[in-house]
Amino acid sequence: MSAAERESRRAARRAAGLIPLGLAVVDGASMVPTYRDGDRLLVRYGARVRPGDAVLARDPRLPARILVKRAARREDGGWWLLADNPYAPGDSRQFGAVPDELVLARVLLRVRRGRPE
């Protein structure tokens, strides 16, 4: 079974409410100082998102890529997502509001270097 097939099955189980929690690993510095490269995040798929929440979302320019960003505000059927690091590219300042269906999960907890914080 390919990685895409496994992810598709996981997505179907999450959509059915069978696996609402997941883990994500931060890749890059766009969310510094809140999250650092290599941090592990516990996320809840399908959770209600509110302004100020950190979320996982598909990059609207490259849907196979998953982003970690801050949900700043609701805007035209989607979310305005921003990096915590103001010098990092790749947020709604470049690609606009992200449609609701591309916002996948809300971050619940950060684990850095194997220790919960």
N, C-alpha and C positions, 0 to 999 in steps of 0.2 A: 504494500500500500504506500502510495507516495505521500509526501508531506502535505501536499494540497488536499488530498483525499482525507487525511487524518484531521486537518484543520476544518474541512467541510463537515465532517462527522461531529467534531467538537462543537462547531457553531450550531449545528442542528440540535444537539443535546442542550446547549445553553439556551437556544431559542425555546425549547420545550420546557425550560425551567429545571432541568435535571442537574446542571452544573453551573450555578450562578457565579461561582468564585473561580479566579484564575490568577496566575502569576505572570508578570511582565518584567523584563530587564531593561533598564534605561541604557540607551546607546547615544552618547553625545553630551553636550554641555548646555543645551537650550533651556534646561530647567534649573540650572545652578542659580542660587544657592540651595534651593529646596531639595532637589534630587541631583545626584551625581552619577556620572558614567559608571555602570556596573551595579547600581542600586537595584534591588529586587522590590517589586511592588505587588501587594495583594490587591486585586481589583474585583469589583462586583459587576458582572455583565447585566445589562438591562436596568441598572439602578437609576433612580431619578437623579437628574443633574441639576444643580443650582449654581448661580453665579459664585465664583470663587473656588469651586471644586476643581481638582486636578482630574483629567480624564484621559482615556485612550480613545483615539479616533483614527480612522483611515485617512491618509493624505489624499485630498481630493484630486491632486495632480497625478498621483501614483498610488492607486488603491491597494496595492499589495503591501505598501509601507504603512506601519502603525506608528502614530505619533503620541507622545505624552505632552499635553498642554494644559493650560489653565482656562477654564470656561469663564470668560469675562462677562458676556451678556448675550441675551437672546436677540436674534436679528433675522427677520424674514425667513422663518421656517428652519432656522438653524442656530448654530452657536458661533460667536466670535471667540476664537481660541488664540491665546497669546502664550508666548514663551515667558518664563519667569526671568530669564536672562535677556535684558533689553537689547543686547548686541548680537544675539543669535538670530539668524534668518530662519524662515520656514514656519510662519504662523499666518494668521488671518490678515496681517498687514500685507502679505504677498498674494494670498489666494482667496481672500474674502471669507464670508461666513461658511461654516461647514454644515451641510444638511444633517438633520437629526439622525437619519439612517446610517450615517458614517460615524456617529459618536457611539462607541461600543460599550464603554465601561467607566465607572467612577473609581478612582484610587481610594482605597480604604486605609492602607498601612504601608509604610516604607520599612524595608529591612536592609540595613547596610552592613556589608561584610559579615553576614550571618547573624547579626544581632538585631532584635526588634528595637525600634526607637519610637 
